Amino acid sequence: SSSSSSSSSSSSNDPFSDWCGWHNDHSSLTGLVVGQFVNTKTGEFLTKSPDPSAGLYIRSRKGELLKVSLPADNEKVHAGNTLLFQIGESSQIHTGGILQATPHAVRGPDAANVSRESYAVFMQPSWNEPMNVPSGVDPKEAQSGQAAEQLPERVPTLGSRYGNKNCPFTTCNYAAFTSESLKAYH
């Protein structure tokens, strides 16, 4: 379940920049446990966030900023039994753009002595796996124009890293794509 927020992510006072700023995972699929908040002095888990604006956010294909949250009215769904998944750019390439990566960021809590804890598992191709689109698909179509237009400011387009001289459409493997992606973000 998600709820909308009206925050902007395009300035130096970006509320996401000092935690986990805007990005797409370049892997295939990311599995996440729901973020939980911990009192850093006692080590105890908090039953809820001390800051309702803290947490995981995604950017929709329409440019909407959405905060990811669990339904409050369902006792059977909680942080202890829920996994979240998001699509990465390798799946975007391997499906020829049928699947699109999910731009996301984390806003930290505006509270003293509190940390947000989570765990992510990145599922990815082998280093030497070719980064090819399906037969008959133009590799330039791996990122839809609408998805590219709605990327947050600091997220590089797929076309800036895939199909360039260091990661050509015809010979790029996952290692080269990873190298280009890391250079683009860092």
C-alpha positions in Angstrom: 0.0 0.0 0.0 1.3 3.5 -0.7 0.3 7.0 0.3 1.2 10.2 -1.7 3.6 12.9 -0.5 4.3 16.2 -2.1 8.0 16.5 -1.4 10.4 17.5 -4.2 13.7 15.6 -4.9 15.5 18.0 -7.2 17.4 20.4 -5.0 20.5 20.5 -2.7 18.2 20.4 0.3 16.7 17.1 -1.0 15.4 15.2 2.1 16.6 12.0 0.6 20.2 12.9 -0.2 21.8 12.2 3.3 20.3 8.8 3.6 19.7 6.7 0.5 19.3 9.1 -2.4 17.3 8.6 -5.6 18.5 5.6 -7.7 17.5 2.6 -9.7 19.0 -0.7 -8.8 20.9 -2.0 -11.7 20.4 -5.7 -10.7 17.4 -7.8 -11.8 15.3 -7.9 -8.7 15.6 -6.6 -5.2 14.0 -8.2 -2.2 13.5 -6.0 0.9 12.4 -6.5 4.4 10.3 -3.6 5.6 12.3 -0.9 7.3 12.1 -0.8 11.1 13.1 1.9 13.5 15.5 1.3 16.4 16.4 3.4 19.4 20.2 3.7 19.1 20.7 4.2 22.8 18.8 1.1 24.0 18.8 -1.1 20.8 15.1 -1.6 21.2 12.9 -1.7 18.1 10.2 1.0 18.0 6.6 -0.1 17.4 6.3 2.7 14.8 8.3 5.4 13.2 8.9 8.6 15.3 8.6 10.5 12.0 5.7 9.8 9.7 7.6 11.1 6.7 10.5 8.7 7.2 10.7 5.6 5.0 10.9 4.2 1.5 9.6 6.3 -1.4 9.2 5.4 -5.1 8.6 7.6 -8.1 5.8 6.4 -10.4 5.8 6.4 -14.2 3.5 9.4 -14.0 6.0 11.3 -11.7 4.1 10.8 -8.5 6.0 10.6 -5.3 4.7 7.6 -3.3 5.6 6.5 0.2 5.6 2.8 0.6 3.8 1.7 3.7 1.9 -1.4 5.0 -1.8 -1.3 5.5 -2.6 0.0 9.0 -5.9 -1.9 9.2 -4.5 -5.4 8.7 -3.1 -7.1 11.8 -1.9 -10.1 9.7 0.4 -7.9 7.6 3.3 -6.4 9.5 7.1 -5.7 9.2 7.9 -9.1 10.7 6.2 -11.1 7.9 6.4 -8.9 4.8 8.8 -8.8 1.9 8.8 -6.1 -0.7 10.2 -6.5 -4.2 11.3 -4.0 -6.9 12.4 -4.4 -10.4 16.0 -3.5 -11.4 17.4 -2.3 -14.7 18.8 -5.7 -15.7 15.2 -7.0 -15.8 14.3 -3.9 -17.8 16.9 -4.8 -20.4 16.3 -8.5 -20.5 12.5 -7.9 -21.0 13.1 -5.3 -23.7 11.4 -2.7 -21.5 8.3 -4.7 -20.6 9.4 -4.3 -17.0 10.8 -0.9 -15.9 13.1 -0.3 -12.9 11.6 1.4 -9.9 13.2 4.7 -8.9 13.4 4.8 -5.1 15.0 6.6 -2.2 14.8 6.5 1.6 14.0 9.4 3.9 15.5 9.1 7.3 13.7 10.0 10.5 14.0 13.5 11.8 14.4 12.2 15.4 17.4 12.0 17.7 18.9 8.6 18.6 16.8 6.7 16.0 18.0 4.6 13.1 16.1 2.9 10.3 17.1 -0.7 9.7 16.3 -2.8 6.6 17.8 -5.7 4.7 18.1 -5.9 0.9 18.9 -8.9 -1.3 20.0 -8.0 -4.9 19.4 -10.8 -7.4 21.5 -10.3 -10.5 22.9 -12.0 -13.6 26.3 -13.6 -13.7 29.1 -11.2 -14.4 29.6 -12.5 -17.9 25.8 -12.7 -18.7 25.1 -10.8 -22.0 22.9 -7.7 -21.5 20.7 -8.4 -24.5 17.1 -7.5 -25.1 14.8 -10.2 -26.6 15.2 -11.0 -30.3 13.3 -8.5 -32.5 13.3 -5.7 -29.9 15.2 -2.4 -30.4 17.6 -2.1 -27.4 16.9 1.6 -27.3 13.3 0.7 -26.3 14.5 -0.9 -23.0 13.6 2.3 -21.2 10.3 3.8 -22.1 10.3 7.5 -22.9 7.7 8.1 -20.2 9.8 6.3 -17.6 12.9 8.2 -18.6 11.1 11.6 -18.4 9.9 10.9 -14.9 13.2 9.8 -13.4 14.3 11.9 -10.4 17.0 14.5 -11.3 20.0 12.5 -10.0 19.0 9.1 -11.6 20.9 8.6 -14.9 18.9 7.3 -17.8 19.5 3.7 -18.9 20.6 5.0 -22.3 23.5 6.9 -20.7 25.0 3.6 -19.5 23.7 0.9 -21.8 24.5 1.2 -25.5 27.5 3.4 -25.1 31.2 2.7 -26.1 31.9 0.9 -22.8 28.7 -1.1 -22.8 27.6 -1.5 -26.5 24.3 -3.2 -27.2 25.9 -6.0 -29.1 28.6 -7.0 -26.6 27.8 -5.6 -23.2 27.8 -8.1 -20.3 26.6 -7.5 -16.7 30.1 -6.7 -15.4 30.4 -3.8 -18.0 26.9 -2.6 -17.2 27.7 -2.6 -13.5 30.9 -0.6 -14.1 29.0 2.0 -16.1 26.2 2.2 -13.5 28.6 2.6 -10.6 30.5 5.4 -12.5 27.3 7.2 -13.3 26.2 7.3 -9.6 29.6 7.8 -8.0 
